[in-house]
């Protein structure tokens, strides 16, 4: 039987740094009410859609989601109808952090919250989608509640989260685990109105390939990519780490998507400095947002 190792108390200066950085990150991704929302989501008693052993909890609780989220935004923008809906109705330029906070809260509630709260979150999003309609610059109508359009957004999102976790997760899963992740995510997608979402990696690859003929970079998509990558709404002090996260998101994009968005390849950096920075940053985020060990 292995002996029990007592927790070493954290150095006071490091503990303060952890608390400050963790609070700033939580405020960015969850808003000013982040701590209260975290307690409500995780501590409210009641049944959940996913028990603690499910892969979706492993993936969605990991710091690799920061990279996966940026990749998802870039990839999703390549569907002209999805990008038109975002550009016309999401307010991502005027309130980018608000959009991030709403998205991260939805993911947290549906992954970790009670089944009742998860259903309320889904019902709210479906009601919002019903109201989002319009016409692209090319005269093509779109509706955010269209199951086919929802299917693209979902496929691009879970592919991004999966790939980021495989590359930068603290505990990458095996293929069966990632199939389990997609099966879990399909539960939420179905509730949102996606028809037959992919439940395995093979199904996901086939679904992404099926969307390829519809995808291309519109002026709105190129504008969004420039905003996300080159003019992000972050403080100057946070610009270097954000740039490293964004660079890792770009390197995880498929070659065809990078070509569409006009993002060059930098082979030497992409095999050395960029992934090293990605591992270092996700490890730092993980450390900052994980509660310190209890005192002995």
WOHU-V622733 format. One record per residue. N is the residue number from 0. SS is DSSP state (~ for helix, > for strand, _ for the rest). PSI is psi in degrees with one decimal (999 if undefined). D_LAST is the distance of its C-alpha to the last C-alpha in Angstrom with 1 decimal. Layout:
<<N:SS:PSI:D_LAST> <N:SS:PSI:D_LAST>>
//
This chain:
<<0:_:132.9:20.9> <1:_:146.3:18.3> <2:_:160.6:15.2> <3:_:128.0:11.8> <4:_:125.4:10.1> <5:_:144.3:6.4> <6:_:133.7:5.9> <7:_:133.7:7.2> <8:_:142.6:7.3> <9:_:141.8:10.7> <10:_:131.4:13.7> <11:~:-43.9:15.0> <12:~:-40.8:18.4> <13:~:-37.5:17.4> <14:~:-41.8:15.3> <15:~:-40.0:18.4> <16:~:-41.7:20.6> <17:~:-46.4:18.9> <18:~:-43.7:19.2> <19:~:-47.5:22.8> <20:~:-41.6:23.9> <21:~:-41.1:22.5> <22:~:-40.1:24.2> <23:~:-42.6:27.4> <24:~:-43.5:27.5> <25:~:-38.5:26.9> <26:~:-36.6:29.6> <27:~:-46.4:32.0> <28:~:-17.6:31.7> <29:~:-4.1:31.1> <30:_:179.3:32.7> <31:_:-28.0:31.7> <32:_:17.8:30.7> <33:~:-50.9:28.3> <34:~:-42.1:25.1> <35:~:-40.5:27.0> <36:~:-39.4:28.7> <37:~:-45.3:25.6> <38:~:-42.7:24.2> <39:~:-44.0:27.7> <40:~:-45.7:28.1> <41:~:-25.7:24.9> <42:~:-11.7:24.2> <43:_:125.2:27.8> <44:_:153.2:28.4> <45:_:163.7:31.3> <46:_:149.8:32.6> <47:>:161.3:32.3> <48:_:-30.2:34.8> <49:_:129.4:32.3> <50:_:166.3:29.6> <51:_:-16.2:26.2> <52:_:-5.2:27.6> <53:_:144.8:30.6> <54:~:-30.3:31.2> <55:~:-31.2:32.0> <56:~:-37.6:28.4> <57:~:-46.3:27.4> <58:~:-48.5:30.1> <59:~:-12.2:29.9> <60:_:0.7:26.2> <61:_:151.3:26.4> <62:_:-16.7:27.1> <63:_:-15.8:30.4> <64:~:-26.9:31.8> <65:~:-42.8:32.5> <66:~:-44.9:34.9> <67:~:-37.0:36.2> <68:~:-41.5:37.0> <69:~:-41.6:39.1> <70:~:-41.9:40.9> <71:~:-43.0:41.7> <72:~:-43.2:43.3> <73:~:-43.8:45.5> <74:~:-43.2:46.5> <75:~:-30.8:47.2> <76:_:-14.8:49.5> <77:_:-4.8:52.0> <78:>:116.4:53.3> <79:~:-37.3:56.0> <80:~:-40.8:55.7> <81:~:-42.2:51.9> <82:~:-37.1:52.1> <83:~:-39.9:54.9> <84:~:-41.8:52.8> <85:~:-48.1:49.8> <86:~:-34.9:52.1> <87:~:-20.5:54.1> <88:~:-16.2:51.5> <89:_:-21.8:47.9> <90:_:32.7:48.0> <91:_:-25.8:45.8> <92:_:-44.1:47.3> <93:_:-30.1:47.3> <94:_:62.8:43.8> <95:~:-37.4:42.0> <96:~:-34.1:38.5> <97:~:-41.6:39.5> <98:~:-42.7:40.8> <99:~:-43.3:37.5> <100:~:-38.2:35.5> <101:~:-41.2:37.8> <102:~:-45.7:37.6> <103:~:-35.1:33.8> <104:~:-40.4:33.5> <105:~:-45.4:36.0> <106:~:-42.1:34.2> <107:~:-44.2:30.9> <108:~:-45.6:32.6> <109:~:-25.8:34.6> <110:~:-42.5:31.8> <111:~:-17.3:28.9> <112:_:178.8:30.6> <113:>:157.9:32.3> <114:~:-37.1:35.7> <115:~:-46.9:37.5> <116:~:-37.3:36.0> <117:~:-42.9:36.7> <118:~:-38.8:40.3> <119:~:-41.9:40.7> <120:~:-42.6:39.6> <121:~:-44.5:42.0> <122:~:-39.2:44.8> <123:~:-46.3:44.3> <124:~:-41.0:44.6> <125:~:-38.4:47.6> <126:~:-40.2:49.3> <127:~:-44.4:48.8> <128:~:-36.7:50.1> <129:~:-28.7:53.2> <130:~:-11.6:54.1> <131:_:105.3:53.8> <132:>:158.0:57.3> <133:>:-169.3:59.4> <134:>:135.0:61.6> <135:_:169.7:60.8> <136:_:-26.5:62.8> <137:_:3.8:64.8> <138:_:12.5:65.7> <139:_:127.7:63.4> <140:>:150.3:61.9> <141:>:155.7:58.2> <142:>:122.3:56.2> <143:_:-21.5:52.4> <144:_:1.1:52.5> <145:_:120.4:54.6> <146:~:-34.4:52.8> <147:~:-41.1:54.0> <148:~:-41.1:52.4> <149:~:-36.0:49.2> <150:~:-38.7:49.2> <151:~:-46.9:49.3> <152:~:-43.7:46.5> <153:~:-47.5:44.3> <154:~:-43.9:45.3> <155:~:-36.4:44.6> <156:~:-52.0:41.3> <157:~:-32.5:39.8> <158:~:-40.2:41.4> <159:~:-44.8:39.6> <160:~:-40.3:36.2> <161:~:-47.9:36.6> <162:~:-38.5:37.9> <163:~:-39.5:35.2> <164:~:-39.6:32.4> <165:~:-36.3:34.2> <166:~:-36.7:34.4> <167:~:3.4:31.1> <168:_:150.1:28.7> <169:_:-36.5:25.3> <170:_:80.4:26.4> <171:_:146.1:30.3> <172:_:165.6:31.9> <173:_:-179.4:34.9> <174:~:-37.9:38.4> <175:~:-37.9:37.8> <176:~:-40.7:34.7> <177:~:-31.2:36.5> <178:~:-39.9:39.4> <179:~:-37.3:37.0> <180:~:-46.0:35.8> <181:~:-35.7:39.4> <182:~:-40.8:40.1> <183:~:-48.6:37.3> <184:~:-29.5:38.5> <185:~:-28.8:42.0> <186:~:-45.7:41.0> <187:~:-42.4:40.3> <188:~:-42.1:43.4> <189:~:-41.2:45.7> <190:~:-30.7:44.5> <191:~:-13.7:45.5> <192:_:7.7:48.9> <193:_:134.9:48.7> <194:_:124.1:51.1> <195:_:60.9:50.0> <196:_:152.5:47.0> <197:_:139.5:46.2> <198:_:-0.9:43.8> <199:_:165.3:43.7> <200:~:-35.5:43.7> <201:~:-42.6:47.3> <202:~:-37.4:48.2> <203:~:-44.7:46.4> <204:~:-42.0:48.3> <205:~:-39.0:51.5> <206:~:-43.1:50.9> <207:~:-40.4:50.2> <208:~:-36.5:53.3> <209:~:-29.0:55.3> <210:~:-15.1:54.5> <211:~:-45.0:55.5> <212:~:-20.3:59.1> <213:~:-8.1:58.0> <214:>:133.1:55.7> <215:_:160.4:56.7> <216:_:110.9:55.6> <217:_:167.3:57.3> <218:~:-35.8:57.5> <219:~:-38.8:54.8> <220:~:-42.7:52.5> <221:~:-37.9:53.2> <222:~:-40.9:52.6> <223:~:-40.7:49.2> <224:~:-42.0:48.2> <225:~:-40.8:49.1> <226:~:-46.5:47.2> <227:~:-40.6:44.0> <228:~:-34.3:44.2> <229:~:-17.6:46.1> <230:_:51.4:45.8> <231:_:148.0:42.4> <232:_:64.8:41.4> <233:_:152.3:38.3> <234:_:155.6:37.7> <235:~:-38.2:39.0> <236:~:-25.9:35.5> <237:~:-3.4:34.5> <238:~:-44.1:37.8> <239:~:-49.2:36.8> <240:~:-36.3:33.8> <241:~:-41.8:35.9> <242:~:-39.5:38.8> <243:~:-41.1:36.7> <244:~:-43.5:35.6> <245:~:-38.8:39.2> <246:~:-38.7:40.5> <247:~:-35.9:38.3> <248:~:-41.3:39.5> <249:~:-42.2:43.1> <250:~:-22.2:42.7> <251:_:-8.5:41.6> <252:_:148.6:44.8> <253:_:154.0:47.7> <254:~:-41.8:50.5> <255:~:-35.1:53.0> <256:~:-39.7:50.7> <257:~:-39.2:50.2> <258:~:-42.1:53.9> <259:~:-39.8:54.6> <260:~:-1.1:52.4> <261:_:32.9:53.7> <262:_:117.5:50.4> <263:_:159.8:51.2> <264:_:140.1:49.6> <265:_:77.7:48.0> <266:~:-44.4:47.5> <267:~:-47.6:46.2> <268:~:-35.1:43.4> <269:~:-15.7:42.7> <270:_:-1.9:41.9> <271:_:-84.6:39.8> <272:~:-41.6:38.6> <273:~:-50.5:38.3> <274:~:-32.8:36.1> <275:~:-42.7:33.9> <276:~:-38.0:33.5> <277:~:-45.0:32.8> <278:~:-41.7:30.0> <279:~:-43.2:28.4> <280:~:-43.0:28.8> <281:~:-34.9:27.5> <282:~:-39.3:24.4> <283:~:-44.0:24.0> <284:~:-42.5:24.6> <285:~:-44.5:22.2> <286:~:-43.5:19.4> <287:~:-35.2:20.5> <288:~:2.4:20.8> <289:_:128.9:17.7> <290:_:142.1:14.9> <291:_:158.6:12.0> <292:_:149.2:8.8> <293:_:154.5:6.4> <294:_:155.4:3.8> <295:_:999:0.0>>
//
